[in-house]
Amino acid sequence: MNKFLLSVHVLAAIIFIGPVTVAASMFPPIARRELAADQPQTAVLGVLHRISTVYAIGGIAVPVFGIAVGAGLGVLGEVWLVISMVLTAVAAGVLVVAVLPVQAEVIAAAGQDQETRAALLPRARKLSMTTGIFGLLWATVTVLMIVRPGSTTGV
C-alpha cells in the first residue's frame, strides 16, 4: 500500500506542483509587458492564472498523500519530514495569499486606463520575487524528500 501511496504522491507533485510553479513564474514578465502596453491583451495572463488556480487545488493531493506515506512508513516525526511539511504549508500560503490575488489584480487592471495599469507595475515586479520564493520552497522540499537527512536507508 505504501508503494501505491508514494506513487500517487510523486505523480501528484509532478502533475500539479510543476505546472503551478511554471505558470506562476511565467506570469510576472508577461504581466509587466502587458501592463506597460498601450492595448494590453489578457488572454495569456488569464490562462496562466487559471492554470495556477486549478492546479493549486489539485496540488492539495500532494501533502495529503505525503502524510499518508509518512504515516505508513512511521516517519511522521522525523525532522526532515516535519520541515518539509512546514515548507509545503508556507509554499501553499505564499501561493494563496501573495501570488494568486496579485495575478487576479493584474488581470483586472489590464482592462483599466494607463494610469491604473502603471500603478500596478511595482506589484507585478514584486510578484517575480514572490514566485521565485514559491519555486525555491518547492525545490527545497524536493531536495529534502530525496536526501532525507538522518534516513535509515543509507542512500
C-alpha positions, 0 to 999 in steps of 0.5 A: 500500500505504501508503494501505491501511496508514494506513487500517487504522491510523486505523480501528484507533485509532478502533475500539479506542483510543476505546472503551478510553479511554471505558470506562476513564474511565467506570469510576472514578465508577461504581466509587466509587458502587458501592463506597460502596453498601450492595448494590453491583451489578457488572454495569456495572463488569464490562462496562466492564472487559471492554470495556477488556480486549478492546479493549486487545488489539485496540488492539495493531493500532494501533502495529503498523500505525503502524510499518508506515506509518512504515516505508513512508513512511521516517519511522521516525526522525523525532522526532515519530514516535519520541515518539509511539511512546514515548507509545503504549508508556507509554499501553499500560503505564499501561493494563496495569499501573495501570488494568486490575488496579485495575478487576479489584480493584474488581470483586472487592471489590464482592462483599466486606463494607463494610469491604473495599469502603471500603478500596478507595475511595482506589484507585478515586479514584486510578484517575480520575487514572490514566485521565485520564493514559491519555486525555491520552497518547492525545490527545497522540499524536493531536495529534502524528500530525496536526501532525507537527512538522518534516513535509515536507508543509507542512500 
